[in-house]
């Protein structure tokens, strides 16, 4: 991180956001190393949490490492993770870590380097910090409330695309394989890709124009991405164009649209029809 930027973040929040960001970035890299080791050695075990929802021993080890790093540094914050049992204790806290230690487990299992560590910090239900790290590509995306979005040390913005024609929209591999994107393939350029969190990071960085899903996702899938896209000048909403709220009792979100403001409005109209 550039020193000048770190100082600016410190001034913006009395130093706390800078400390939280540094811890989140460090944790992402530490956990990324765990995932990279398992990915290269291919010795992990694969289980299932339900239909079309695999989990590996790498997920669980990564979750432990992430929890150890962040909860030891911030013991008074709530915790919501895909791989940690949720007892609702987090609902008592204003600030809550919302994380996915391995988003893109299917791609991880198949040997496709489209998986990430996803870390968000929400305050009063709004993501104020996001870090998304792809360990195989050494890409770290990060954002802090009011301070912009960055890929490594370079500030990034959402793409300026305004119309549907020619817009590159990142889609779930599973959803496209099930035929759920056929209705949109003559309206936009559909590009299948793994990991919801990674898709959101790429949209924030202007490397694709948009992403959306009609399938319910969990808070940990999108929280970091909301911080990234918002700070990059874009919008992330539900399918009706309403803001997403986090650290809710029910962690499922009924779909999501992310894009630059003008294209976002066009996508809302397209999906509504």
Secondary structure, 3 states (H helix, E strand, C coil): CCHHHHHHHHHHCCCHHHHHHHHHHHHHHHHHHHHHHHHHHCCCCEEECCCCCEEEHHHHHHHHHHHHHHHHHCCCCEEEECCCCCCCHHHHCCEEEEEEEEECHHHHHHCCCCCEEEEEEEECCEEEEEEEEECCCCEEEEEECCCCEEECCEEECCCCCCCCCCCEEEEEHHHHHCCCCHHHCCCCEEEEECCHHHHHHHHHCCCCCEEEECCCEEHHHHHHHHHHHHHCCEEEECCCCCECCCCCCCCEECCEEEEEHHHHHHHHHHHHC
